[in-house]
Amino acid sequence: MSDPAQARLTELLAAGRVPGRLLYEAPGQAERWLAYHRAWAPAGRAASTLAALYDAAFEAAWSALDAGPVTCVGLGCGGGAKDARFFTLGPAGQPARYVAADASPELVSTALAAVAAARPDVTGHGVVFDLMAPPPRGELLGPGEHPRVVWSCLGILPNVDADHLLPLLARLARPRDAVLLSTNLSPAPYPDAVPRIVPQYDNDQARAWYQGALAALGAADARLTVGHRALTPSGAVWRVEATAEVAGQRLEIFHSDRYLPEAMPALFAQHGLTLEGAWVAEDREEGTYLLRVTDRPGPAASST
């Protein structure tokens, strides 16, 4: 291992976790993630049910926006399939712009292509960024006026601490903006839901994705473990986590937090987001939400 690579791994071991962007940045990681997503995305009836949840949230967001040009920012856009669906449900002929933002150039390109195929009239650009240290609102949106903005943050909350992601959305959004958020939920408290949820993160495709990140760090031979633990005494919030033992130290590679549906409204309110609509799957494993930032008086409302 080269000295810079050794120094990087030593730094990550000191922090105890791999930054989320490193799961996507290394060569082949975007493809591994897409393969994992294809293999474990809900199929059949479940897929139809989830599609209906997203459609309901997307239609509500379009209805909540004033007429005129719309900018949709896909924060952690992934492959862009859901953002593409959002645009197909918008009013025909309404000027629209798409910002695909993710840690991986490959995912940004894939998302831009997906939206262009669904709505060729939508203009767009990509932003490669670190969700833990994102650029200001103006840099994400790009030049020009953006009177109507939708912040699409779909499927990111489980993998990024709520104490970071929700305040970030509250800072980026303005009271007239719409925030679309989806998250994996827990059908029951911890540990009752473990047998139903954990296999989604402990399988061949998921492990190939985790191991790809370890290989990029020069730790391909590290022992990988997928575990779980409660984050609250009641078990209303709990975590699945993939960790590796490297040089005798524990390194978190990935985590997914699960929330009881009943916990979500208070969580949003705690971080300055007002819940305007909620759509929860019948199996209580996924929810989509329409949010607005709580109106902030004074200069904070116009800051960038």
Rosetta blueprint (number, residue, H / E / L):
1 M L
2 S L
3 D H
4 P H
5 A H
6 Q H
7 A H
8 R H
9 L H
10 T H
11 E H
12 L H
13 L H
14 A H
15 A H
16 G L
17 R E
18 V L
19 P L
20 G L
21 R L
22 L H
23 L H
24 Y H
25 E H
26 A L
27 P L
28 G L
29 Q H
30 A H
31 E H
32 R H
33 W H
34 L H
35 A H
36 Y H
37 H H
38 R H
39 A H
40 W H
41 A L
42 P L
43 A L
44 G L
45 R H
46 A H
47 A H
48 S H
49 T H
50 L H
51 A H
52 A H
53 L H
54 Y H
55 D H
56 A H
57 A H
58 F H
59 E H
60 A H
61 A H
62 W H
63 S H
64 A H
65 L L
66 D L
67 A L
68 G L
69 P L
70 V E
71 T E
72 C E
73 V E
74 G E
75 L E
76 G L
77 C L
78 G L
79 G L
80 G L
81 A H
82 K H
83 D H
84 A H
85 R H
86 F H
87 F H
88 T H
89 L L
90 G L
91 P L
92 A L
93 G L
94 Q L
95 P L
96 A E
97 R E
98 Y E
99 V E
100 A E
101 A E
102 D E
103 A L
104 S L
105 P H
106 E H
107 L H
108 V H
109 S H
110 T H
111 A H
112 L H
113 A H
114 A H
115 V H
116 A H
117 A H
118 A H
119 R L
120 P L
121 D L
122 V L
123 T E
124 G E
125 H E
126 G E
127 V E
128 V E
129 F L
130 D L
131 L L
132 M L
133 A L
134 P L
135 P L
136 P L
137 R H
138 G H
139 E H
140 L H
141 L H
142 G L
143 P L
144 G L
145 E L
146 H L
147 P L
148 R L
149 V E
150 V E
151 W E
152 S E
153 C E
154 L E
155 G L
156 I L
157 L H
158 P H
159 N H
160 V L
161 D L
162 A H
163 D H
164 H H
165 L H
166 L H
167 P H
168 L H
169 L H
170 A H
171 R H
172 L H
173 A L
174 R L
175 P L
176 R L
177 D L
178 A E
179 V E
180 L E
181 L E
182 S E
183 T E
184 N E
185 L E
186 S L
187 P L
188 A L
189 P L
190 Y L
191 P L
192 D L
193 A L
194 V H
195 P H
196 R H
197 I H
198 V H
199 P H
200 Q H
201 Y L
202 D L
203 N L
204 D H
205 Q H
206 A H
207 R H
208 A H
209 W H
210 Y H
211 Q H
212 G H
213 A H
214 L H
215 A H
216 A H
217 L L
218 G L
219 A L
220 A L
221 D L
222 A L
223 R E
224 L E
225 T E
226 V E
227 G E
228 H E
229 R E
230 A E
231 L L
232 T L
233 P L
234 S L
235 G L
236 A L
237 V E
238 W E
239 R E
240 V E
241 E E
242 A E
243 T E
244 A E
245 E E
246 V E
247 A L
248 G L
249 Q E
250 R E
251 L E
252 E E
253 I E
254 F E
255 H E
256 S E
257 D E
258 R E
259 Y E
260 L L
261 P H
262 E H
263 A H
264 M H
265 P H
266 A H
267 L H
268 F H
269 A H
270 Q H
271 H L
272 G L
273 L E
274 T E
275 L E
276 E E
277 G E
278 A E
279 W E
280 V E
281 A L
282 E L
283 D L
284 R L
285 E L
286 E E
287 G E
288 T E
289 Y E
290 L E
291 L E
292 R E
293 V E
294 T L
295 D L
296 R L
297 P L
298 G H
299 P H
300 A H
301 A H
302 S H
303 S L
304 T L
